Amino acid sequence: MGLQDTLLWLGVQCLGFLLVGAVTSLLTRALRLRTQAWPFPRPRAAAGWGLSAILAGSLLVSVLFVAVIPPGAGPQQPMNVRSYGPGDVARQAAIALILLGPALLAMRRRGEPWASAGVSRHNLGGALIVGTLLALLSVLSVFFGGEGGPGEVLTSLEGRHFWALLQYIAVGFGEELAFRGYVQTRLVAWLGRWQGWVLASVLMALAHVVQRLTVGGMAPLAALLSAATLIPISLFLGYVMLRTENVVAPGLAHTFADWVGTLG
């Protein structure tokens, strides 16, 4: 994809996320979700621990990728044709645990509850509604946005799609808990609502650079640019977290946004 095509695609993507973001805002207002930053007694210290922990987890995952899949090993098959199985689910769950490990240790060390990372009953019902509707939008975009239509998509479903769904549950909820529930919550408490949201979103997007280098088999500059193209969807998922303050909503949205790439 050339630079002009990339910019055009990014523009369309940004417009789409702005529209869906507006719908999300209206929906969360209609559901009367209560939003208030978690009351960290020392926000700057909490954010410092948060950044350190998530950078450590990202570094561990990057080292694992480099060790298992050296740069230049070549790209994987496209998502819609590659096979998925129990091994893929187990590997992705292990990656999620490695990414989250330092954060979980930091939370235990500092006596921070799960609720401080967006895992609680706070706005849970509304978050389930928002996340489910966003997941449904992702599925409908494939059903009615492709050439074959819903019937062809449904008849093409195979066992691999079940395993792919489990894998992307680990991806979606693992990354959302790490970067949205854990890091963004702390950055918002320290820097402010919008500044913390933007910084956490950019960090999550750029955390995919090594994955592009190894799994994607990209050159360094291409890997950086590819990771940067994730900023719009990262901002959108971060906004969903801002509006719901519960990782269920962005976790569901992230899971199905990835999973629909296996359809077709």
C-alpha positions as CSV (number, residue, x, y, z in Angstrom):
1,M,0.0,0.0,0.0
2,G,1.5,3.3,-1.1
3,L,1.6,6.5,1.1
4,Q,-1.4,8.1,-0.7
5,D,-3.5,5.0,-0.2
6,T,-2.4,4.7,3.4
7,L,-3.4,8.3,4.1
8,L,-6.7,7.8,2.4
9,W,-7.4,4.6,4.3
10,L,-6.5,6.4,7.6
11,G,-8.8,9.3,6.8
12,V,-11.7,6.9,6.1
13,Q,-10.8,5.0,9.3
14,C,-10.7,8.2,11.4
15,L,-14.1,9.3,10.0
16,G,-15.6,6.0,10.8
17,F,-14.3,6.0,14.4
18,L,-15.5,9.6,14.9
19,L,-19.0,8.5,13.9
20,V,-19.0,5.4,16.0
21,G,-17.5,7.4,18.9
22,A,-20.4,9.9,18.7
23,V,-22.8,7.0,18.8
24,T,-20.9,5.6,21.8
25,S,-21.1,9.0,23.6
26,L,-24.9,9.2,23.0
27,L,-25.4,5.6,24.1
28,T,-23.4,6.0,27.4
29,R,-25.4,9.2,28.1
30,A,-28.7,7.4,27.5
31,L,-27.6,4.6,29.8
32,R,-26.6,7.2,32.4
33,L,-23.2,5.6,33.1
34,R,-21.3,7.3,36.0
35,T,-17.8,8.3,35.2
36,Q,-15.2,9.4,37.7
37,A,-11.5,8.8,37.8
38,W,-10.2,6.2,40.3
39,P,-9.1,8.2,43.4
40,F,-5.4,7.3,43.6
41,P,-3.9,9.0,46.6
42,R,-0.7,9.7,44.7
43,P,-1.6,9.8,41.0
44,R,1.9,10.6,39.8
45,A,3.4,7.7,41.6
46,A,0.6,5.4,40.4
47,A,1.2,6.5,36.8
48,G,5.0,6.0,37.2
49,W,4.5,2.5,38.4
50,G,1.9,1.9,35.7
51,L,4.2,3.1,32.9
52,S,7.2,1.1,34.2
53,A,5.2,-2.1,34.6
54,I,3.6,-2.0,31.2
55,L,6.9,-1.1,29.5
56,A,8.5,-4.0,31.3
57,G,5.7,-6.3,30.1
58,S,6.0,-5.1,26.6
59,L,9.7,-5.6,26.6
60,L,9.3,-9.1,27.8
61,V,6.9,-9.9,25.0
62,S,9.2,-8.2,22.5
63,V,12.1,-10.4,23.6
64,L,9.9,-13.4,23.3
65,F,8.9,-12.5,19.7
66,V,12.5,-11.8,18.7
67,A,13.7,-15.1,20.3
68,V,11.0,-17.2,18.7
69,I,10.5,-15.3,15.4
70,P,13.6,-13.4,14.3
71,P,13.1,-10.3,12.3
72,G,12.9,-11.0,8.6
73,A,11.4,-14.5,9.1
74,G,8.5,-13.5,6.8
75,P,4.8,-12.7,7.3
76,Q,2.2,-15.1,8.4
77,Q,-0.7,-16.1,6.2
78,P,-3.6,-13.6,6.0
79,M,-6.1,-13.9,8.9
80,N,-8.9,-15.1,6.7
81,V,-7.1,-18.1,5.5
82,R,-4.7,-19.1,8.2
83,S,-5.6,-22.0,10.6
84,Y,-6.3,-21.6,14.3
85,G,-6.2,-24.2,17.0
86,P,-5.8,-24.8,20.8
87,G,-2.1,-24.2,20.5
88,D,-2.7,-20.7,19.2
89,V,-5.1,-20.0,22.1
90,A,-2.6,-21.3,24.6
91,R,0.3,-19.2,23.1
92,Q,-1.8,-16.0,23.1
93,A,-2.9,-16.6,26.7
94,A,0.7,-17.0,27.7
95,I,1.6,-13.7,25.9
96,A,-1.2,-11.9,27.7
97,L,0.0,-13.2,31.0
98,I,3.6,-12.1,30.2
99,L,2.4,-8.6,29.2
100,L,0.2,-8.3,32.3
101,G,2.7,-9.9,34.8
102,P,4.6,-6.8,35.9
103,A,1.4,-4.8,36.2
104,L,-0.2,-7.5,38.4
105,L,2.9,-7.6,40.6
106,A,2.9,-3.8,40.8
107,M,-0.8,-3.8,41.8
108,R,-0.2,-6.4,44.5
109,R,2.9,-4.5,45.7
110,R,1.0,-1.3,46.0
111,G,-2.2,-2.8,47.4
112,E,-4.3,-1.5,44.4
113,P,-7.6,-3.4,43.8
114,W,-8.8,-4.8,40.6
115,A,-11.3,-2.0,40.4
116,S,-8.4,0.5,39.9
117,A,-7.8,-1.3,36.5
118,G,-11.4,-1.2,35.4
119,V,-12.3,-4.7,36.6
120,S,-15.4,-4.2,38.8
121,R,-19.2,-4.0,38.8
122,H,-18.9,-0.2,38.1
123,N,-21.0,0.5,35.0
124,L,-20.9,-3.3,34.3
125,G,-24.4,-3.6,32.8
126,G,-23.9,-0.5,30.6
127,A,-20.4,-1.7,29.6
128,L,-21.8,-5.0,28.5
129,I,-24.4,-3.3,26.4
130,V,-21.9,-0.9,24.8
131,G,-19.4,-3.7,24.1
132,T,-21.9,-6.0,22.7
133,L,-23.3,-3.4,20.3
134,L,-19.8,-2.5,19.1
135,A,-19.0,-6.1,18.6
136,L,-22.2,-6.5,16.6
137,L,-21.3,-3.5,14.5
138,S,-18.0,-5.2,13.6
139,V,-19.8,-8.4,12.6
140,L,-22.4,-6.6,10.6
141,S,-19.7,-4.7,8.7
142,V,-18.4,-8.0,7.4
143,F,-21.9,-9.4,6.7
144,F,-23.0,-6.5,4.7
145,G,-19.8,-4.8,3.7
146,G,-18.3,-7.7,1.7
147,E,-19.2,-9.1,-1.7
148,G,-20.7,-12.4,-0.6
149,G,-23.2,-11.1,1.9
150,P,-24.3,-12.7,5.2
151,G,-25.2,-16.1,3.7
152,E,-21.7,-16.7,2.2
153,V,-20.0,-15.6,5.5
154,L,-22.2,-17.9,7.6
155,T,-21.7,-20.9,5.3
156,S,-17.9,-20.4,5.4
157,L,-17.7,-20.7,9.2
158,E,-15.5,-23.5,10.3
159,G,-13.9,-24.9,13.5
160,R,-10.9,-22.6,13.1
161,H,-13.2,-19.6,13.6
162,F,-14.1,-20.9,17.1
163,W,-10.4,-21.2,18.0
164,A,-9.7,-17.8,16.4
165,L,-12.4,-16.3,18.6
166,L,-10.8,-17.7,21.8
167,Q,-7.4,-16.4,20.6
168,Y,-8.7,-12.9,20.0
169,I,-10.5,-12.9,23.4
170,A,-7.1,-13.4,24.9
171,V,-5.7,-10.6,22.6
172,G,-8.6,-8.2,23.2
173,F,-9.0,-8.5,26.9
174,G,-5.3,-8.9,27.6
175,E,-4.4,-5.7,25.8
176,E,-7.4,-3.7,27.0
177,L,-6.7,-4.7,30.6
178,A,-3.0,-3.8,30.2
179,F,-3.2,-0.5,28.3
180,R,-6.7,0.7,29.0
181,G,-7.8,-0.6,32.4
182,Y,-4.3,-0.4,34.0
183,V,-2.2,2.3,32.2
184,Q,-4.9,4.7,30.9
185,T,-6.7,4.8,34.3
186,R,-3.5,5.9,36.0
187,L,-2.4,8.3,33.3
188,V,-5.9,9.9,33.4
189,A,-5.6,10.3,37.2
190,W,-2.2,12.0,36.8
191,L,-2.3,14.0,33.6
192,G,-6.0,14.6,33.1
193,R,-8.8,12.9,31.2
194,W,-7.8,13.7,27.6
195,Q,-4.1,13.8,28.0
196,G,-4.0,10.4,29.7
197,W,-6.3,9.0,27.0
198,V,-4.1,10.2,24.1
199,L,-0.8,9.1,25.7
200,A,-2.1,5.6,26.6
201,S,-3.6,5.2,23.1
202,V,-0.3,6.1,21.4
203,L,1.7,3.8,23.7
204,M,-0.6,0.9,22.9
205,A,-0.3,1.4,19.1
206,L,3.5,1.7,19.2
207,A,3.8,-1.4,21.4
208,H,3.0,-3.4,18.2
209,V,6.2,-2.4,16.4
210,V,8.2,-5.5,17.4
211,Q,5.2,-7.7,16.5
212,R,5.2,-6.1,13.0
213,L,9.0,-6.7,12.7
214,T,8.8,-10.4,13.7
215,V,5.4,-11.9,13.1
216,G,4.7,-9.5,10.2
217,G,8.2,-9.7,8.7
218,M,8.3,-6.0,8.0
219,A,11.2,-3.7,7.6
220,P,11.8,-1.3,10.6
221,L,10.3,1.8,9.0
222,A,7.3,-0.1,7.6
223,A,6.8,-1.7,11.0
224,L,6.8,1.7,12.7
225,L,4.3,3.2,10.1
226,S,2.1,0.1,10.4
227,A,2.0,0.4,14.2
228,A,1.2,4.1,13.9
229,T,-1.9,3.3,11.8
230,L,-3.3,1.6,14.9
231,I,-3.5,5.0,16.7
232,P,-7.1,5.8,15.4
233,I,-8.6,2.5,16.6
234,S,-6.5,2.7,19.8
235,L,-8.0,6.2,20.5
236,F,-11.4,4.9,19.8
237,L,-11.1,2.0,22.3
238,G,-9.5,4.3,24.8
239,Y,-12.6,6.6,24.4
240,V,-14.9,3.6,25.0
241,M,-12.9,3.1,28.3
242,L,-13.3,6.7,29.2
243,R,-17.0,6.6,28.8
244,T,-17.6,3.3,30.6
245,E,-14.6,3.0,33.0
246,N,-15.0,-0.8,32.7
247,V,-12.7,-3.0,30.5
248,V,-15.6,-5.2,29.5
249,A,-16.7,-2.7,26.8
250,P,-13.3,-2.1,25.1
251,G,-12.4,-5.7,25.6
252,L,-15.5,-6.9,23.6
253,A,-15.0,-4.3,21.0
254,H,-11.4,-5.1,20.5
255,T,-12.0,-8.9,20.4
256,F,-14.6,-8.7,17.7
257,A,-12.8,-6.0,15.7
258,D,-9.9,-8.5,15.4
259,W,-12.0,-11.6,15.0
260,V,-14.0,-10.4,12.0
261,G,-10.7,-10.3,10.1
262,T,-10.8,-14.1,10.0
263,L,-14.2,-14.1,8.2
264,G,-14.6,-14.2,4.5
